[in-house]
Amino acid sequence: MSDSEGKFDSVLFAMAEQHSGGVPEMLATFAGFLNRKTDFFVGGEDGEWEKLVLNIFRQEAEKAQEVARKKRQEREAEERRRQEVLRKKKEEEEQSKSATITELTDEEAEQLQKELDAKKQKESEPPTKKQATEEEKDAKPGSDTEDVEPGDEGKIKPNRGNGCDLDKYNWTQTLQEIELRVPFDVKFTLKAKDVVVNIQRKSLKVGLKGHPPVIDGELCSEIKIEDSLWHLEKNTVVVTFEKINQMNWWDRLVTTDPVINTRKINPESSKLSDLDGSTRSMVEKMMYDQRQKEMGLPTSDEQKKQEVLKKFMEQHPEMDFSKCKFT
């Protein structure tokens, strides 16, 4: 592309917002303009205009596919690194367990045998009514779950990618971007013309032509349309887009989705280590403030204000602060 790449993005976005039919309608507008106001279609040899259009679009398609390929490779490499870390950790735990095995003395062996015999005898006895009641209570769904903090009732645990696995699609996230995967169970190989993908600043639509959309709703938050792209992996539509607010975790993809518990999100430490010092400090501060707000506690700035106020009150005991309201 020339040095003017991106120069007309604002104009084109304004045009795109007025085309409810999406890309096909917008392309039809461009073609109609060239037909009415230029000799684009008749000024050259037969088929020359078609060759020019295909050449330009193929160049842009190659760039988009290359970006998608690099991102996919980065995700795969990150997953391999994560799996390798888990494998090494498991090996270390197994080695640690095997290293703790020691030989029992005669006294310890005798005591252990007595405990095993007592346990075996207890298991052979018929359970009492009280024991049965406790077992039934323990067997009830939801009785053996993690402690739920106030305000988190009904929220689901995030998947490994800090997103959510739903029946018809799944999504993952970092602080910067979202990746959505929508698989289609069809008997033929999907092509781009078979799919409907409409990405807007605050809404998303994904589905097959001639069928009800799988996703059609308002996004959790606003995204950067210019950095959004999608491609096909076999019969799965993969959509990636960048968040505008890169300091908060999304608790759902679209507003109709079930809410995930963002307190359970575990961001990869390697992602923070990739940032420079000032940026990392800012991100960590924002993450801390977000957790404080979710728990109804003061943020770091509010804590500093409270400390300053406390020192001032200690230095001026003669002043009456009982009727003051502090925000």
N, C-alpha and C positions, 0 to 999 in steps of 0.2 A: 504494500500500500504506500501512497505518497505521504508527504509530511502533513497533509490535511486530514489524516485518519482521525475520526472522532470529532472533527470540526462541526459537522452537521447533526450530531447526535441529539441535541436538544430539540432541533426542528423536527427531526424524524420521530422522536418520542411523542411530540405534540401531535403529529399526524397519526401515529399509531393509536393514540388514545381515542381518536375519532372514528376508528375502524372497528366496529363491534365484531366484524367477521374475521378478524385476526389477519395473519400474514397473507392468505389468498386475496382478501379484499384489498389490502394495501398494495400488493403487486399489480392487481387489476387497475388500480388508480394510476400507478406509474406507467403502465403500458398504455392506458388511455391518453395520458398526457403526451407521451411520445408520438402516439398516432395522430392526435389533433394538432399538435404544435410543432412537430418536426417531421423530417422525411426518413426517420430511423428505419422504418419497415420497408420503404420503397426506394431509398436513395442509393442502395448498393446492389450487388449481384444477388440472385435468388439464394435464400438461405444464409446470407452473410450475417444478418441481424441475429439469427438463431445461434450461429457459431459463437458470436461475440457474447451473448447472454450466458450460454453454457460455459464458456471459458471463464468468465468472471465468477459465476456461482460455484464452479468446481474449485477454483482457487480458494474462495472463502470456506467452502466445505472442508477442504484439506486442512486449513488452519484450525477450524473448529474441532475436527477429528483428532488432530495432533494434540491440542490442548486437553481434550477428553482422555486421550491415551496416556499422556503424562500424568494426569491426575489419578487415573486408574492404577498406573504403575506405582505411584507414590503410596496409594492406599494399600496395595498388595505388599509392598516392601515394609510398610509400617506393621501390617498384620503379621508378616513373617518374623519381624523383630520381636513383636509381642509374644508370639508363640514360642520363640526361642528363649525369651526371658522366663516364660512360664515353665518350659521344659527344664531349664537349668535350676529353677527354684524347686521344682518337684524332685529332681535328682538330689539336690542338697538336703531336702527334708528326709528323703529315704536314707541317704547316707548318715544323716544325723540320728535317725531312729535305730539304724543298725549298729551305730557306734555306742549306743547306750545300753546294749544288751550285755549283762554281766552274769557270771556264774553264781547261783544261789548256794548259801551254806546249808548244812543239814537242818539247822534250826529254822531257817527261812523257808526251806522247801516243805518242812513239816507244817509250818503255820499256813503256807499257801494252800496245801492240800486240805487242811481243815476248813479253810474258807470256801474252797471249791465244793467240798462235800456238803457244807451247810447251805450253800446257794442251790445246789442240786436238789436237796431235800425240800427246800422252800418252794422251788418250782414245781415239784411233784405234788404238793398239797393243793387241794381245791381252793380257788380264790373265794374270798369272802364277799359279801354283798357290797361292802364299802369299797373294796378294791375294784370290783366290777364297775361300780358307779364312777370311780375316778378314771378308769380306763376308757369308759364311754365318753366321759367329759374330754379327756385328752384327744379322743378320736374325732371330735367334732371339727368340721371345717373351720379354719381360721384360728384355732386355739393354739397352734404351734407356728406362730408367725413372729416377725420382728416387731419390736416395740414401735408403735405409731405415735409420732409427736402430734400435739394439738394442731389442727389445721390441715393435717396430711391425710385425714380419713378419706378413703375412696380413691386416692391417687395410686397409680401403678408404678412399679419399679422400672427404671429405664433399661433398655437393652445394652449390650456391650458397647455399642456405638453412641451411647448417651441419648438415644432417640426412643423409638417405639416400634415393636413388631405387631402389626395388625393383620386381620384375615386376608385382605386384598392387597396390601402394600406394606412396606416398612421404610423407615427413614433413620438416618444417623446425623449427628451434628458435632461441630466444633464451635468455638466462640465466633469463628469467622463465617462458616458456611454450612449449608444443609445439603445432604445427598438423599434423594428419594428414589426408590426402586419399586416399579409396578410391574409384576409378572402377568402375562396373559396366557391362559391355557387354551391355545388354538392348535389346529392340526396342520397349519401351514406356517411357513417362515414369514414373519412380519416384515414389512417395508415401511419406510417413512410415510408413504402415501396412505397407509392403512390406519395411521395413528393420529389422534387429535391431541395436541399439546398447546395450551394457551397460557403463557406466563405473563402476569401483570404485576404491578408494584405491590398490590395487596391481595391478589387473588390467584387461584391456580385451577386449571381444568386439564384432566388427563383421561383419555379413554380411547375406544376404538370407534371408527366411523360407522354410523348406523346402529350403534349400541348406546345405552345409557352410560354416562361417564362414571369412571371409578372414583374420581375426585373432582369435585366442582364446588368450591367454597372459598371463604375468606381466610387468608393466611394468618398465622398467629401474630406476625409482625411484618413490617415492610422489608422488601428486598431490592437489590440493585438489578434492574432488568438488563442493563448493558453487560453484566457479568454472568448472566444466566445462560445455560445451554443444556441440550438434551441429546441423547443418542440411544441407539438400540444395541443391546447385548443379547443376541439370539432373540428370544421373544419377551424380553424385559426392557421396559422403557426406564432409562436412568436419567434423572433430572438433577442438576446441581445449580445452586444459586447462592449468592453471597448476601449476608445479612447487612442491613444498614446500621443497626445497633449491634455492635460487636462486643458488648460488655455484658450481655445477658444470655442465659440459656433459654431456649424455647421449651415450653411445657406441653406443646402439642404442635402438629403441623398445620391443620386447619381448625377453625373454632369449633367444629362439630366432633372432633376427635376426643377420645378419653384423655384426661390430664395425667402427665407423668410427674413423679416426685423429683423436682430438680435438686432437692437436698441430697439425693442418693447418687447424683452424677459425680463420677470420678474422672476428671480431666487428666490426660496423659501428662506426666511431669515433663516429658521430653519436649512437649509443645511449648511450655513456658520457658524451658532452658534455651530454646531457639531464639527467644526475644532478647533485645539489648536490655541493659540494666534499667533504664528509665521506663521503657515500655512494660517490662515485666513487673516493675513495682506498681505501675498504674493499674495493670490488669489484676494483680493480686489484691490491690486495694478495692477495686470495683467488685471482685468476687466476694471479698469479706463483707463489704457494705450490703451486697445483695442478700447474703445469708443472714446478716443482722436484721434487715428489713423483713425477711420472711418469718423470722422468729419474734418480730415485734420489739427488737432491741435497738439501741442507738447506734448510728453509723460511726465511723472513725472521726469524721468532722464534728458530729454532735458530741462525741466523747471528749474531744479536745475543748469544745466550748464549755462543757460541764466542768472540766478540770480548771479552766481559767476562772469561771464563775466561783468555784469552790475556793480557790486561792484568794480571790478578791474578798469574799465574805469572811474568810479567816483573818485577812489583814485589816478588816474594818468591822470589828465586833460591835462598835457603837451604833452601826446602822441597822435599821429594822427592815428585814427583807420578807416578813411574813405575808404582806399584802401584795407582793410583786408576782407577776405572772411571767414565766420564762418560756420561750418557744425555741 
